[in-house]
Amino acid sequence: MYGLNALALLVLITVQLLAAWLCTCTEATRTRAVRAACLTLLLLTAGRYMLLPLRGKGFRVPVEYSSIAYFALPVILLNGWKALQSWAAYSGVMAGFFYYLTMVAVGGPVYQAYPPAEIYLSLYSHATLYFCGLVLLSTNRYPAGDRRKLIACTACVALWALLFRPLVAGTERFFIYELLDGALVLRIFPGSLWPVVLPGYYLVLLGLVLLSIRAFFRLNRIRVRRFAVAQQDVPNIVPAL
């Protein structure tokens, strides 16, 4: 599966080009395209989770950041919830970009034990998140005050994962729990140093989250200005999709 790295890079470039092209289209065209992508992702994800018990794999609760975004982003956009659209854009861009960054870097070793169908489905789902997130990020100027919403929503994702941990513990490896537990720190440092290094780890983790939110709004300003010439109907407020 080492060709997966090259495939992931190709998909990443393709998604960025498609999103950039769509940003130059009319608002009506963008709305139809994003709605179609959201509806397809939502139906595919819901069907996937409903089929798991029928295949004898038990009931599964989405706890990973991207797994929650599979449901949250389409629901927010299809219902036109303006108050949460900045988080829909943020979650789509973050989940999609960092997934593909990981795939390009170490996709082969990480996914060599997974069945091809599951890998391709994951590639598609994250590509859809990234595509929708990029289009929203590039065509809607989000107010700086939405930073608090992004922090609150990210905290809710972490709380959700912790609440449902007893239901998924031991079923598979979850990246979100490795982050929340500080698994890397626990592997590197001896137990005697954990009381010292763990608080520092969580401060760094919080700092990275805040930095990613700041970068999101900075990129939002840059991309909206970039595509404003091509699409004359860029609003100053977030439109309902």
C-alpha positions, 0 to 999 in steps of 0.5 A, a space after each residue: 500500500 505504499 502507492 497510497 502516499 502518491 494517491 493521497 497527494 494526487 487527491 489532495 491536489 485535485 480537491 484543492 483545484 476543484 475547490 478553487 474552480 468552484 470558488 470562481 463560480 456563481 453562488 447558486 452553483 457553489 450552493 448546489 455543489 456543496 449541498 450535493 457533496 454534503 448529502 452524499 457524505 451524510 447518506 454514505 456515513 449514516 449507511 456505513 454506521 447502520 450496516 455495522 451491526 448487520 455485518 456483525 461488527 456491533 454498534 459503533 459511536 463516532 468519536 474521532 474528530 473527523 468521524 464527528 465532522 462527517 455528520 456535523 458538517 453536512 447537517 450544519 450546511 444542509 440546515 443552513 445553521 449560520 451560527 455554526 457555519 464557521 465551525 463547519 468550515 474549520 472542522 472540514 479544513 482541519 480534518 481533511 488537510 491533516 488527514 491527507 498530510 498524514 496519508 502523504 507522509 506515512 499513509 502506506 505504513 499506517 493503513 497497510 493492515 486495512 482493507 482497500 474498501 475502507 481506505 478508499 471510503 476514508 479517502 473519499 470522506 476526508 476529501 469531501 470534508 476538505 472540499 466543502 471546508 475550502 469552499 466555505 473558507 474561501 467564499 464567506 468572511 467569518 467574524 473574529 468573534 467566532 473564535 469562541 465558537 470554534 473553541 467551544 465546539 472543539 471542546 465539545 468534541 473532546 467531551 463527547 469522546 470522553 463520555 463515550 469512551 467506555 463504549 468504544 474502549 478496546 475496540 480499536 485504536 483511536 487517535 483522539 484518545 492518544 491526544 487526550 491521554 498524552 500517549 506520546 509523552 507517556 511513552 517517551 518519559 518515565 512515570 516519575 516525570 509524568 506529573 511534570 511533563 503532562 501539564 506542559 503537554 496539555 498547555 502545548 496542545 491547547 496552544 496548538 488548537 488556538 494557533 490553528 484557529 488563529 490561522 483559520 481566520 487569517 487564511 479566511 481573510 486571505 482567500 476571500 480577498 483572493 476570490 473576490 475578484 472572480 466572484 462578485 457576489 462574495 457577502 460580508 456575512 455568512 450566507 445560508 447554504 
